Amino acid sequence: MSNKGGKAEFFRRKMGFGNQIRKAREAKGLTQKDLADRIGVTASAVTNYENETSHPKKEVLYRMFEALDVDANYLYRDAIAPGFDAFTYAMSDESRELTDEDKKILLDMAAILKERRRAERS
């Protein structure tokens, strides 16, 4: 291992976002081109994601979650809270532009849906 970047670079490559993409892709038996075709980018873009020279746009990231059958927590490891899945990640991202009143309405709607599911199970 080259000393360029030192320990931080070594751990980023061993444990970072790009390495998680690579591990998930290989676990699914996909080549970089296979993954690229499934998420609508070039194979070189996948290479860049795995080498962390660039990062996917939000829409591509969501397709990647589905193509690799992983959630945000798997790809980002400890960078985000445990238990985040693609939906939670999307809602977190989308809610940034909502007003406080909009957020309250969204939470109220979620509570109504949750209560309806509870009643259906009873």
Stockholm file with secondary structure:
# STOCKHOLM 1.0

chainA/1-122         MSNKGGKAEFFRRKMGFGNQIRKAREAKGLTQKDLADRIGVTASAVTNYENETSHPKKEVLYRMFEALDVDANYLYRDAIAPGFDAFTYAMSDESRELTDEDKKILLDMAAILKERRRAERS
#=GR chainA/1-122 SS CCCTTHHHHHHHHHHSHHHHHHHHHHHTTCCHHHHHHHHTSCHHHHHHHHHTSSCCCHHHHHHHHHHHTCCHHHHHGGGSCTTCCHHHHHHHHHGGGSCHHHHHHHHHHHHHHHHHHHHHHC
#=GC SS_cons         CCCTTHHHHHHHHHHSHHHHHHHHHHHTTCCHHHHHHHHTSCHHHHHHHHHTSSCCCHHHHHHHHHHHTCCHHHHHGGGSCTTCCHHHHHHHHHGGGSCHHHHHHHHHHHHHHHHHHHHHHC
//
